[in-house]
């Protein structure tokens, strides 16, 4: 019963916080194109575990595969996409600085 209460409380807080967060969000024109996008919980956890090392990432994926439905190849693809986004941002920043 406690887990059901926690779930309902989480959903209610998320629903109530959505209008507040959208009203306080800055305009898109003022946000730089290189700001990090908001990551889902799974993406953040994968990034955190990858920062700790490859064995830790593999262990995390194997441990949570039934929860997140995430395979090791998917985790690597998430990390590669984030690295490509960062590299593109660095190149864009360097070309803007050289102009």
N, C-alpha and C positions, 0 to 999 in steps of 0.2 A: 504494500500500500504506500510506503514511503517513496518508492521509486516512481509511482504514478503521480504522487503529489509533486515531486521534484520535476517531473516531465511537464506537468500542467503549468507549474510556476515558471519554468523556463520558456514555454511557449507564450504565456501571457506577457512576460517581460519583453520578449522579442517583438511581439505584436505592438506593445505599447511604446517601445523604443524606436520603432521604425519611423513613425511620423516626426519624432523629435530629431532623429539623425538626418533625415532628408531635409528638414527645414534649416538645420545648422550647417549643411554641407556647403563648401565654397563653390563659387561658379567654376565651370569647367575651363574657361579661358584663362583663369589665373593659375591653374594647376599645370605644372611642367609636364612635358610628355615623357620624361624619364622617371617619374615617381613610381614607386613600386605599387603594383595593383594589389587590391585586397585579396588575400589568399584564404582559401577554405581551410578548415581545421586539418584535414588530411594533408594538404600541401604544406602547411606550417610544420606539422609533426614530422613529415618526411624530410623537410629541410633541416630541422633541428637534429634529427637522428643522423642525417648524412654529414652534418658538421662534426659529429662525434666520431665518424669513421665508418668505413665500409662494413666491417663485421657487425657494428651496432645497427646499421641500416638493415642489413640482411636479417638480423635477429628480430628487429621491429616489424618488418614486413611479414616474416613467418609467424610471429606471435599474433598479429592483428589482421591476418588475411581474412579470417571469417567475419570480422567486424566491418572492415572498410572495403572488402572485396577488391583488394589491391594486390597485384602481383609485383614481383621485383622489377620486371620490365616496365610496368606502368610507373613505378617510383622513379626509375632511371629516366624515363621520358619526361616526367614532371621536372626533374632536376635539370635535364638538358634544355628544356624550353625556358626555364628561368635563367640559365646561363646565357642562352642565345639572346634573350631580352636584355640582359645586363650588358653583353658585348655590343649589341646594337646601340644601346644608350651611350656607352663609352665612346664609340666611333662617332656618333652624332655630336656628342659634347666636344670631342677633339676637333672635329671639322668646324664647329661653330666658334671654337676658341681661336682657331687659326685664321678665320676670316676677318 
